[in-house]
Amino acid sequence: MEGVSSQDWIYDQRNFAKVSKHKIRKIVSYLPKGQPLKFLDVGCGDGRFHCITKHLNYKYHGIDISGVQLNKARDNGLSVKKHDLTKKWPYKNESFDVLLASEIIEHLLDTDFFLQECHRVLKKKGTLILTTPNIAYLGGRLRCLMGRRPPVIECRVNKHSSGHIRAFSYYDLKSLFKDNKFKVVKYTGSNFYLPFISEKTKHIGKCCYHLSSLFPKLSSGFIFKAKKLNMVSR
C-alpha cells in the first residue's frame, strides 16, 4: 500500500497501452470514413490509438491525467493535453467529429458528467466509440456462483490496481447513453474469456474473437458506437 496516494498515481505507474489486434480491428470498423475528421482520444495515455487514425487521415488529439504517459505521446509528436476528466474539458463546444473513450468510464465516479462532456465537445451527429469491461461476462457469472468477485470490480488499491470504481452490464450502458442524449448505433463484444482456457493461443484467440461478436452480452467487454442527438430545448 505504501506510495499509493491517488488514481493518477496508478496511471503514472501502470502501462495500459497494450490492446489486442482483434479489439483494434473492431474499433476501426466502427470509425466513420470519408473526409479528414477531427478525432479526440479520451484517456489517451501514451497515444496508443494514434495507430488507428493514420490510414484514415484523422487529425489526432488526446487528453489524459497522467503526465508520465503524456510525455511519451509528446515524444512521438502527438497533440495532447493534461487534464482531469472529472472537470470541464478544455475544449469548445462541438469541437470534434469523433471521440474514442476506451476503457475510461469504469474509472470515473460521475459517469453522467463524463457522457455529458462527450456530448458537448462532439459536433452535431458526431460519433462516440466507447469500450468498457462487462461485469456480466460469462466467466464473471460463474465466479459469482462460486462466491468469487469478478475481476472487473476492484476491492482495494495497490500497485496492481487498474483503478476501476464502476462496473457495467449492457443494460446499464444502454440506459446511460439514452439519458445523456446518445443513440446506440451498434455494439459488439471486445473479447470472450472461456473459463480455464487461455485466449492467447492462435486458434483459441480466433474462436474467442468470433464468440464475442456472436454473444456480446457474455463477452468480457463491450465496444459501443453511438451518435450524438441534439438536446431538446424547452
C-alpha positions, 0 to 999 in steps of 0.5 A, a space after each residue: 500500500 505504501 506510495 499509493 496516494 491517488 488514481 493518477 498515481 496508478 496511471 503514472 505507474 501502470 502501462 495500459 497501452 497494450 490492446 489486442 489486434 482483434 479489439 483494434 480491428 473492431 474499433 476501426 470498423 466502427 470509425 466513420 470514413 470519408 473526409 479528414 475528421 477531427 478525432 479526440 482520444 479520451 484517456 489517451 495515455 501514451 497515444 496508443 490509438 494514434 495507430 488507428 487514425 493514420 490510414 484514415 487521415 484523422 487529425 489526432 488529439 488526446 487528453 489524459 491525467 497522467 503526465 508520465 504517459 503524456 510525455 511519451 505521446 509528446 515524444 512521438 509528436 502527438 497533440 495532447 493535453 493534461 487534464 482531469 476528466 472529472 472537470 470541464 474539458 478544455 475544449 469548445 463546444 462541438 469541437 470534434 467529429 469523433 471521440 474514442 473513450 476506451 476503457 475510461 468510464 469504469 474509472 470515473 465516479 460521475 459517469 453522467 458528467 463524463 457522457 455529458 462532456 462527450 456530448 458537448 465537445 462532439 459536433 452535431 451527429 458526431 460519433 462516440 466509440 466507447 469500450 468498457 469491461 462487462 461485469 456480466 461476462 460469462 466467466 464473471 457469472 460463474 465466479 459469482 456462483 462460486 462466491 468469487 468477485 469478478 475481476 472487473 470490480 476492484 476491492 482495494 488499491 495497490 500497485 496492481 490496481 487498474 483503478 476501476 470504481 464502476 462496473 457495467 452490464 449492457 443494460 446499464 450502458 444502454 440506459 446511460 447513453 439514452 439519458 445523456 442524449 446518445 443513440 446506440 448505433 451498434 455494439 459488439 463484444 471486445 473479447 470472450 474469456 472461456 473459463 480455464 482456457 487461455 485466449 492467447 493461443 492462435 486458434 483459441 484467440 480466433 474462436 474467442 474473437 468470433 464468440 464475442 461478436 456472436 454473444 456480446 452480452 457474455 463477452 468480457 467487454 463491450 465496444 459501443 458506437 453511438 451518435 450524438 442527438 441534439 438536446 431538446 430545448 424547452 
